[in-house]
């Protein structure tokens, strides 16, 4: 009985012996308000930005009649390894002012981490 108690305490209380936890895949939408107070973005300007806290994800610009940023381009900047911030920028890549209706939006997918 003593051996069984000792064995259980080693297995449950020693995190180095436990298998590494895996973070599952996730997906969803990220939205950001326009930087400009009147929601007008000049050519070449950053129109909106958002800080995301998971690396290794994929991002697609999203637009429908209520949300989105087309024809805005998205620029994603990862700052380091896991846990480092990821910055998402919506940029006006046209030669005209763009007005953002509602919020700039991206669809993201993050594969399972091992």
N, C-alpha and C positions, 0 to 999 in steps of 0.2 A: 504494500500500500504506500509506503514511504517513497519507493522508487517511482511509482505512478504519479504521485503528487509532484515530485521533483521534475519528472519528465514534462508534465503539463505546465509547470511554472516556467521552464526553460523555453518551451514552444510558444507560450502565449505572452511572456513578458520580454522576450528578447527580439526586438524588431529586426536585427541583422539576420536572423534566421528565417524571418517571414518572407514569402515571395513578394517581389516588388509589385506595388499596385499599378494598375493600368488605367489611364483616363480614357473613357470611351469616346467614340466619334461624336461630333456635335455639328449642328448646322442651324442657320437662322439668318436674321436680318440685323444690320446695324444702321442706325440713322443718326444724322447730325444736323444741327441747325446751320443755316447760312452764317458765315462770318460777318458779312456786311449787314448793317441794321435794316437796310431796305431790300435785302435779298438779291441785289444786283451784283453780278460778278463780271469784272472786266477781263478782256482777253489776256491769257497767260497767268492770271491770278489764281491763288488758292481760294476756292469758294466755301469750303467746309472742311473740318478735320475731326478725327476721333482717335482716342487712345484705346487700344485693345490689348489685353494681357495674356494672349496665348500665341505662341510661335507655330510655324509650320502649317498655316491655314491657307486656303485658297479664297480669293475674293473676286466677285463679279459685280460690275455696276448694275444697278437695278432701276427700272423705271416703269411706272404705270401711270394712269391718268391722275392719280392722287399724290404719289410720292416719286422721288427719284431725281437723277441728275443727268440724264442723257441730254445733250451730247457732252457732258463732262467726262473727263478721263479720271481714272483712279490711279493713285500712286501709293504703293504700300512700302513702308520702310521698317525692316526688322532691325532692332538695335543690339541684338546679342543672342545668347542661348535661351533655353526654356525659362520662362518666367520674366524675361525682359520685355519691356513694352514694344508693341507694334503700333506704328502710326499710320493711319489711313487718311489720305488727302484727296479731295475732289478738286480737279483743276480744270479751268476753262481752256480747252485746246482749240477754240475757234477764234475768228477775227472779229466777233461781235459780243456785246454785252449779253449776258444770260441772266434770266431771272429764275431763281429756284422756287418752285411751288412746294409748300409744305416742308419737307426735309430731304436732304441728300441721303441716298440709301445704297447699301451694298448687301448682297447675299453672300454669306460665308459658309465654308465647309472646312472642318478641322478633322483630319483622319485620327484614328485611335493612336494614342501614344503608348509605347511599350516601355 
